[in-house]
């Protein structure tokens, strides 16, 4: 892990966020909707590493849009971004995510696959899970915070 990763809150309308999500084939349909908080992840010197997001779902949270810029992949930055973003989710919240490509990555850092019928209704009601992600997406829940 790198030390000194900084998260700066950004609007869902941020053009760099949108372009990076599109390039990574991640959904952008709802990033400007209410209830979502997005972050730019950068070094202490301001070099942009990637982006992340959290969506509040009653007392739970949906981890969203974790993406590392291609030039920074393979160096543990994804883990750093997740750890920093989870710090913003607030302790006491269950954290879920949906993925079609990153199950192995999230499994290594404390998430486990869960059945759709075990997911709280507020999480299932998000646009992300109700209409944007395919029904074949893997839903995961954080059971052990990454260290």
C-alpha positions as a Markdown table, in Angstrom:
| # | Residue | x | y | z |
|---|---|---|---|---|
| 1 | Unk | 0.0 | 0.0 | 0.0 |
| 2 | Unk | 1.1 | 3.5 | -0.6 |
| 3 | Unk | 1.0 | 6.1 | 2.1 |
| 4 | Unk | -0.5 | 9.5 | 1.6 |
| 5 | Unk | -3.4 | 8.8 | -0.7 |
| 6 | Unk | -5.7 | 11.7 | -0.6 |
| 7 | Unk | -9.5 | 11.7 | -1.4 |
| 8 | Unk | -11.1 | 14.9 | -2.6 |
| 9 | Unk | -14.8 | 15.0 | -2.9 |
| 10 | Unk | -16.0 | 15.8 | -6.4 |
| 11 | Unk | -19.3 | 16.2 | -8.1 |
| 12 | Unk | -20.8 | 13.4 | -10.1 |
| 13 | Unk | -20.7 | 15.9 | -13.1 |
| 14 | Unk | -16.9 | 16.0 | -12.9 |
| 15 | Unk | -15.7 | 15.4 | -16.5 |
| 16 | Unk | -12.5 | 13.5 | -15.5 |
| 17 | Unk | -14.6 | 11.1 | -13.4 |
| 18 | Unk | -17.1 | 10.5 | -16.3 |
| 19 | Unk | -14.3 | 10.0 | -18.8 |
| 20 | Unk | -12.4 | 7.6 | -16.6 |
| 21 | Unk | -15.5 | 5.5 | -15.8 |
| 22 | Unk | -16.4 | 5.4 | -19.5 |
| 23 | Unk | -12.9 | 4.3 | -20.4 |
| 24 | Unk | -13.1 | 1.5 | -17.7 |
| 25 | Unk | -16.5 | 0.4 | -19.0 |
| 26 | Unk | -18.1 | 1.3 | -15.7 |
| 27 | Unk | -21.7 | 2.8 | -15.5 |
| 28 | Unk | -22.3 | 6.5 | -15.6 |
| 29 | Unk | -26.1 | 6.6 | -16.0 |
| 30 | Unk | -26.7 | 7.7 | -12.4 |
| 31 | Unk | -23.5 | 9.4 | -11.2 |
| 32 | Unk | -25.3 | 12.8 | -11.1 |
| 33 | Unk | -28.2 | 11.5 | -9.0 |
| 34 | Unk | -28.6 | 12.6 | -5.4 |
| 35 | Unk | -27.2 | 10.4 | -2.6 |
| 36 | Unk | -23.9 | 9.6 | -4.3 |
| 37 | Unk | -20.5 | 10.9 | -3.1 |
| 38 | Unk | -17.5 | 10.6 | -5.4 |
| 39 | Unk | -13.9 | 11.1 | -4.8 |
| 40 | Unk | -10.7 | 11.9 | -6.7 |
| 41 | Unk | -7.8 | 9.8 | -5.3 |
| 42 | Unk | -4.5 | 11.5 | -5.6 |
| 43 | Unk | -1.0 | 11.6 | -4.2 |
| 44 | Unk | 0.1 | 14.2 | -1.6 |
| 45 | Unk | 1.6 | 16.0 | -4.6 |
| 46 | Unk | -1.7 | 16.1 | -6.5 |
| 47 | Unk | -1.0 | 13.3 | -9.0 |
| 48 | Unk | -4.4 | 11.7 | -9.8 |
| 49 | Unk | -4.5 | 7.9 | -9.2 |
| 50 | Unk | -8.2 | 7.2 | -9.8 |
| 51 | Unk | -11.7 | 7.7 | -8.5 |
| 52 | Unk | -14.2 | 6.1 | -6.1 |
| 53 | Unk | -17.7 | 6.6 | -4.8 |
| 54 | Unk | -20.1 | 5.7 | -2.0 |
| 55 | Unk | -23.9 | 5.7 | -2.2 |
| 56 | Unk | -25.8 | 5.8 | 1.1 |
| 57 | Unk | -28.6 | 3.3 | 1.3 |
| 58 | Unk | -30.5 | 3.9 | 4.6 |
| 59 | Unk | -28.0 | 2.7 | 7.2 |
| 60 | Unk | -25.9 | 0.8 | 4.7 |
| 61 | Unk | -23.6 | 1.8 | 1.8 |
| 62 | Unk | -22.9 | 0.8 | -1.8 |
| 63 | Unk | -19.3 | 1.0 | -2.8 |
| 64 | Unk | -19.2 | 2.4 | -6.3 |
| 65 | Unk | -16.9 | 3.2 | -9.2 |
| 66 | Unk | -13.5 | 2.1 | -7.9 |
| 67 | Unk | -11.2 | 2.8 | -10.8 |
| 68 | Unk | -7.5 | 3.2 | -11.0 |
| 69 | Unk | -6.0 | 5.1 | -14.0 |
| 70 | Unk | -4.2 | 2.6 | -16.3 |
| 71 | Unk | -0.8 | 4.2 | -15.7 |
| 72 | Unk | -1.1 | 3.4 | -12.0 |
| 73 | Unk | -2.5 | -0.1 | -12.1 |
| 74 | Unk | -0.6 | -3.0 | -10.5 |
| 75 | Unk | 0.9 | -1.1 | -7.7 |
| 76 | Unk | -1.6 | -1.6 | -4.9 |
| 77 | Unk | -3.4 | 1.7 | -5.4 |
| 78 | Unk | -6.8 | 0.1 | -5.8 |
| 79 | Unk | -6.5 | -1.3 | -2.3 |
| 80 | Unk | -5.5 | 2.1 | -1.0 |
| 81 | Unk | -8.5 | 3.8 | -2.7 |
| 82 | Unk | -10.9 | 1.2 | -1.3 |
| 83 | Unk | -9.5 | 1.6 | 2.2 |
| 84 | Unk | -9.7 | 5.4 | 2.0 |
| 85 | Unk | -13.2 | 5.3 | 0.6 |
| 86 | Unk | -14.4 | 2.9 | 3.2 |
| 87 | Unk | -13.1 | 5.3 | 5.8 |
| 88 | Unk | -15.6 | 7.8 | 4.4 |
| 89 | Unk | -18.5 | 5.2 | 4.5 |
| 90 | Unk | -18.7 | 5.5 | 8.3 |
| 91 | Unk | -18.2 | 2.7 | 10.8 |
| 92 | Unk | -21.3 | 0.7 | 11.7 |
| 93 | Unk | -22.5 | 0.6 | 8.1 |
| 94 | Unk | -22.7 | -2.6 | 6.1 |
| 95 | Unk | -21.0 | -2.0 | 2.7 |
| 96 | Unk | -22.0 | -3.8 | -0.5 |
| 97 | Unk | -20.9 | -3.6 | -4.1 |
| 98 | Unk | -21.8 | -5.1 | -7.4 |
| 99 | Unk | -19.2 | -6.2 | -9.9 |
| 100 | Unk | -19.0 | -8.1 | -13.2 |
| 101 | Unk | -15.2 | -8.2 | -13.4 |
| 102 | Unk | -13.5 | -7.7 | -10.0 |
| 103 | Unk | -14.7 | -10.4 | -7.8 |
| 104 | Unk | -11.2 | -11.8 | -7.2 |
| 105 | Unk | -9.8 | -8.4 | -6.2 |
| 106 | Unk | -12.6 | -7.6 | -3.8 |
| 107 | Unk | -12.5 | -11.2 | -2.3 |
| 108 | Unk | -8.8 | -10.6 | -1.4 |
| 109 | Unk | -9.6 | -7.5 | 0.6 |
| 110 | Unk | -12.5 | -8.7 | 2.7 |
| 111 | Unk | -15.6 | -8.9 | 0.6 |
| 112 | Unk | -17.6 | -12.1 | 0.2 |
| 113 | Unk | -20.3 | -13.0 | -2.4 |
| 114 | Unk | -23.8 | -12.8 | -1.1 |
| 115 | Unk | -27.2 | -13.9 | -2.4 |
| 116 | Unk | -29.3 | -11.1 | -3.8 |
| 117 | Unk | -32.2 | -12.1 | -1.5 |
| 118 | Unk | -29.9 | -11.4 | 1.6 |
| 119 | Unk | -29.2 | -7.8 | 0.5 |
| 120 | Unk | -31.1 | -5.0 | 2.3 |
| 121 | Unk | -34.0 | -3.6 | 0.3 |
| 122 | Unk | -32.5 | -0.1 | 0.3 |
| 123 | Unk | -29.4 | -1.4 | -1.4 |
| 124 | Unk | -31.4 | -3.4 | -3.9 |
| 125 | Unk | -33.5 | -0.3 | -4.7 |
| 126 | Unk | -30.5 | 1.7 | -5.9 |
| 127 | Unk | -30.5 | 2.3 | -9.7 |
| 128 | Unk | -27.1 | 0.5 | -9.7 |
| 129 | Unk | -28.6 | -2.8 | -8.6 |
| 130 | Unk | -32.2 | -2.4 | -9.8 |
| 131 | Unk | -31.5 | -1.4 | -13.4 |
| 132 | Unk | -28.0 | -0.5 | -14.4 |
| 133 | Unk | -25.9 | -3.6 | -13.4 |
| 134 | Unk | -26.9 | -6.8 | -15.2 |
| 135 | Unk | -28.6 | -9.4 | -13.0 |
| 136 | Unk | -25.6 | -11.6 | -13.5 |
| 137 | Unk | -23.4 | -9.1 | -11.5 |
| 138 | Unk | -21.9 | -10.5 | -8.4 |
| 139 | Unk | -23.1 | -8.8 | -5.2 |
| 140 | Unk | -20.6 | -8.7 | -2.4 |
| 141 | Unk | -20.6 | -7.6 | 1.2 |
| 142 | Unk | -17.6 | -6.4 | 3.3 |
| 143 | Unk | -17.1 | -8.8 | 6.2 |
| 144 | Unk | -13.5 | -7.9 | 7.2 |
| 145 | Unk | -12.2 | -4.4 | 6.5 |
| 146 | Unk | -9.0 | -4.4 | 4.5 |
| 147 | Unk | -5.8 | -3.7 | 6.3 |
